[in-house]
Structures are given as C-alpha cells and as structure tokens.
Amino acid sequence: MGFRDFVCFNQSLLAKQSWRLLTNPNSLAFQIYKQKYFPSSNFLQAKWGNNASSVWRSLLWGRELLVKGIRWRIGSGTRVKVFQDPWLLRSHSFKPITIPSQDHLHLMVPDLMQESGKWDWTKVNNFLWEVDSFARKVRKMLELWPHLIGFHGRGFKDLFQWMVDNGRGEDLANFVLVCWSLWTERNLLVFQNKVKDREDVLTRARRTKEHCRIFSEIRFHVGIQTSTQSFWQPPITGAFKVNVDTAVAESLNNFGVGIVGRDNNGYLIFAEGWNFQGSLCVRTADLLAIEESY
C-alpha cells in the first residue's frame, strides 16, 4: 500500500483518534475516560493512571504526536494561560520563551486584552518588559524607553523601522548590535539546540561594540615581514599588529591559515583560522590570510 514506516503510520492514526476525543468533550467515550483518568484536569494534561488499558495507552501515544502541532486559536482567551498553553505562532512550542515569575505563571490571555476583546498593545509591551528581568537589562542598555513612547507598531519589523527613523547615534548602534546578538542566540537554539546564559547576549553586544570602536580608531599597517626573530614586537601606540601563519599539507592537497590581532599592549583583539582545499605557496597563503582578516 506504499506505507514507508508503519510505526509513524500507526501513531498518526492514533493521533487522529486523540483529536476526535479532544474535540468531542460531550461524547460518551470522552466522559468515560475523563471519569477514570483525568477527572480534575483535561485530556492534554492526563496521565497514564493506575492499571491503564491498552486503548488508553495507545491514545496517549497518539497524543504525543498531536501536541507537537496543535495550539489554541484565540477568541475570548478565557481558558488560555499565557505561559503554559500553546497559542502563539511559533514554529516549536507555540509558547512564549520567557521564563515567568511565580506571580505571572497563571496569567490568562484576557489579562492582555481590552474589554472590547482587542489586544491592548500598551499593556502587552509594558508587560513583556516587566515580566522579564533580562528584558529590563536590555532596555537599560539600549535606553529605548524614551524612543518607544510614541511607538504603536505590532512587530519587530515595525520596531526596527521606528528605531531607524527615530534612533540617533549610539542608541541606534546599541539597538542593532543587541538585535544581531539576539538573532545569533536564536539560531543557536533553533539549529543546534544550544541554550546559553542570556547574559551572553548583552556581553556579545558590548564586546562587538567595543571592537567596532577600536577598529574605527586604529591605523592599519599591512605588510609581510620575514625574520629569524622568535619574539613578538608590539606595534606603535594606537595601532594593532596582525600575525599570520600558514601550514601546507601537500599530500592532502589543502592548507590552513591562522591570524591573531593584538594591540600595542599585547592584548588579544581577535583570532581566527581557516582551512582551504588546494595548494599554495606559503607567501601566497599569508597574503590570503591578511585578506581574510579584513
């Protein structure tokens, strides 16, 4: 019949039955299972329980697949918890990634709405800054609050355009660097499943800003020096020195280059290395390393 994976096929069929159970709370089957397995909760929170039947265990296995793709569609929102239920248009959990405090753990979606049922964007923006201590630190670093007084947008695109139009000088630079750092952390989470301390976002932004300041002030002196001296000599004050080294593996048809940049005090500014396929002489590879350093 063309089935490639019977396990996945069976689980998808059971997920369909779980969906029917979830969307028909007045059915006889739902009432029986509720009385036996989840009398004080709902189907999505139900556990195996004692002496669970094979049918119930199968339904819960189907539910594992179901919960990966379902979310609430917000109407009145009276049954939806902001931090515990899936309701956002996110590609993974459909939940906010912010870790709430105990005071906000049971916050309901209507708490972020007007009486008319429309979103209260002022309340949403204020709440998102208030609930997250990390967000408050970002706000303090960016000093965004005076700029956001007149902001009425609904997403990052609107916010970015607002900052481009209204931000000036260092405020705009800080905003762009933090956005870049946040995007880097997001990619690490999505593509490599790596979760780092969120303080690294601000640290990376501050470090990048300092590097940009250094690079804008220093003078470049590019050249290749061949010497038998084995000790490092510092550059003149206000400049930095880039040292390059090359390793050629002719038998493997590749070569590696590395660069290290240090200021006149010997402090490391940057270091990087690359591996290339092909064969080059050492001097040409050194020139390639210098080009890569830009």
Number of C-alpha atoms within 10 A of each C-alpha: 3 4 8 8 8 9 9 13 12 14 20 18 13 22 22 17 17 24 18 13 19 16 11 13 14 10 12 11 11 16 15 12 15 17 10 11 18 18 13 9 11 13 19 14 8 15 15 12 12 8 6 13 11 9 10 16 14 17 20 21 17 22 22 16 17 20 14 13 12 13 17 14 12 13 12 13 18 11 13 20 19 22 20 15 17 22 21 16 13 12 10 11 17 19 18 16 9 13 13 17 11 8 8 14 13 14 16 18 20 21 16 20 18 12 10 8 12 12 15 15 15 13 13 14 14 10 13 13 15 12 16 15 15 17 15 14 14 19 14 11 15 18 15 17 11 8 14 16 9 9 14 13 14 10 8 10 10 13 15 17 12 17 20 14 10 12 18 11 7 11 16 18 17 22 22 17 20 22 16 15 20 18 13 13 18 15 13 14 13 12 8 9 10 11 11 11 7 12 11 13 21 19 13 17 21 17 12 16 17 12 13 11 11 16 14 9 10 13 14 12 11 11 9 13 7 7 6 6 7 6 6 9 10 14 16 12 11 13 17 24 22 21 17 21 15 22 15 19 13 11 7 10 12 15 20 17 22 20 19 16 17 18 20 15 12 14 10 13 15 13 14 13 15 12 13 13 11 12 16 18 11 15 13 12 22 22 17 15 23 19 10 14 17 5
